[in-house]
């Protein structure tokens, strides 16, 4: 894990209510806390992308602890809609020119 974070260009934090509570716990025996703490120290907040996986974590005012302290002012990618999660990930991760297109129902082509 340590080498993966150290060699990474960025980190994606998949934010859930449970993840937020574990990061806020400050338990050095908790691998979730240690991973977040190390990624933040090694990469810095500007290279961490918070991604909301549950609707209840979209409101950053409700965030707590280290997650709020380090990432609370950053834009959050909304991946709460499972039906369009793959499309949203590609929109976020790929530049517009190289983006694959998706068609789902009446959803527009991106």
C-alpha positions in Angstrom: 0.0 0.0 0.0 2.7 2.5 1.0 4.6 2.1 -2.3 1.3 2.3 -4.3 0.5 5.6 -2.7 4.0 7.0 -2.9 4.2 6.2 -6.6 0.7 7.4 -7.5 -0.1 10.6 -9.4 -3.3 11.0 -7.4 -5.7 9.1 -5.1 -9.4 8.6 -5.3 -11.3 8.6 -2.0 -14.7 6.8 -2.2 -16.6 8.6 0.4 -19.3 6.8 2.3 -20.7 7.4 5.8 -18.8 4.5 7.2 -15.5 5.6 5.5 -16.0 9.1 7.0 -16.5 7.7 10.5 -13.4 5.5 10.3 -11.2 8.3 9.0 -12.6 10.6 11.8 -11.8 8.0 14.4 -8.0 8.7 14.6 -7.4 5.0 15.3 -3.8 4.3 14.1 -4.7 0.5 14.1 -7.4 1.1 11.5 -6.0 0.5 8.0 -8.6 2.9 6.5 -7.4 5.7 8.8 -3.8 5.0 8.1 -4.3 4.8 4.4 -6.1 8.2 4.3 -3.6 9.8 6.6 -0.6 8.5 4.5 -2.2 9.5 1.2 -2.9 13.0 2.5 0.7 13.3 3.8 2.4 11.9 0.7 0.2 13.3 -2.1 -1.3 16.4 -0.5 -5.0 17.3 -0.7 -4.6 18.8 -4.2 -3.9 15.3 -5.5 -6.8 13.5 -3.8 -10.2 13.3 -5.6 -13.1 12.8 -3.2 -15.9 10.8 -4.8 -19.4 10.5 -3.1 -20.7 7.0 -3.2 -23.8 7.7 -1.1 -26.4 10.5 -1.4 -26.0 11.3 2.3 -22.4 12.3 1.9 -23.0 14.8 -0.8 -23.6 17.5 1.7 -20.1 18.4 2.8 -21.4 20.5 5.7 -22.2 17.2 7.3 -18.7 15.8 6.9 -16.6 15.3 10.1 -13.1 14.9 11.3 -10.1 14.5 9.1 -12.1 14.1 5.9 -13.8 17.5 6.4 -10.5 19.1 7.5 -8.5 18.0 4.5 -11.1 17.6 1.7 -14.1 19.7 2.9 -13.5 22.6 0.5 -12.8 20.5 -2.6 -15.3 19.7 -5.3 -16.8 16.2 -4.9 -17.5 13.9 -7.8 -21.1 12.5 -7.5 -21.2 8.8 -8.2 -24.3 8.2 -6.1 -26.5 7.2 -9.1 -25.6 3.6 -9.7 -27.3 3.6 -13.1 -24.9 6.2 -14.5 -21.8 5.5 -12.4 -19.7 4.2 -15.3 -20.6 7.2 -17.4 -19.9 9.7 -14.6 -16.5 8.1 -13.9 -15.5 8.4 -17.6 -16.7 12.0 -17.7 -14.5 12.7 -14.7 -11.4 10.8 -15.6 -11.0 11.2 -19.4 -10.4 14.5 -21.2 -13.4 15.4 -23.5 -11.4 14.7 -26.7 -10.6 11.1 -25.8 -13.8 10.3 -23.8 -15.7 7.1 -24.8 -19.3 7.6 -25.6 -22.2 6.0 -23.7 -25.8 5.6 -24.6 -28.3 4.7 -22.0 -32.0 5.2 -22.6 -32.6 8.8 -23.5 -29.4 10.0 -21.9 -27.3 12.2 -24.2 -24.1 11.1 -25.8 -21.0 12.5 -24.1 
